[in-house]
């Protein structure tokens, strides 16, 4: 269940609801362990599949401290699905293609944890063994900590394709002479259906609590770590700057060009993905974030691009969907690994259905 493309409604109550990235947690109350629990979750929420790492950190807090933590329920992505972790009198109602079922944290002496497989339509977490969670209308928590008595995650609804859009029409949009896309490792070669946008945050999600509850600090409703402004791979209202003669990767005119004409100067390193600002090199400002449009096949940190000695190098970040390149000498798409691979002038990068081009000198001259 993709939390980042879903709506997270907040129910009224006296507990706490926190979201860090794709991880959402509900704490029934607040005591001396509350801040340690939130800190443990936030510390690893930015990794690719944080579910397993969060469970390990929470085990140390829950079972390794003298104070009794408040009951809580947590939802976090894993490599195989979605982790639902419940401790104490907290329950989760899961609704999907095979009907509805309920998990209750109080049924185990330690906690109840289960990896839920997709598809999941709704997932509600609240207090008690059979809590009915009724969120405030139009709330959608995007980040931070707010008061609440439970939460409901509604999976994003996929829009149907526009009528009359046939395979022939899709093929006509592709660049002339471009080789057909391959589809290893689960990569879908056909145009994916766009995911519905959950819209701007409203209600409780748009505001931070007036003050911390007892035993907690004043957590910010905005992302905790500032990052450099991302460079987005999207429609740019400004016209792309004209190119002069190609001067090599260290020259001022060497660029990486998106399909819509937006260019990115190759005078720096880039971290490429749908959320590259989480990468440590971006935080240290040794690389710039190049943000791709949201796609279920694109990882937060998907690939790394570097420039060294007038040459451009690319490597995959160990993703499931993979990173592919083609060159003038080898026009077929080839999947690269985690070792740096040189991208010559005229080479192209494909991540899911998005293509970036490193123009050759002749392309600049045109």
Order of alpha helices (4+ residues) and beta strands (2+ residues): beta-beta-beta-alpha-alpha-beta-beta-beta-beta-beta-beta-beta-beta-alpha-beta-beta-beta-beta-alpha-beta-beta-beta-beta-beta-beta-beta-beta-alpha
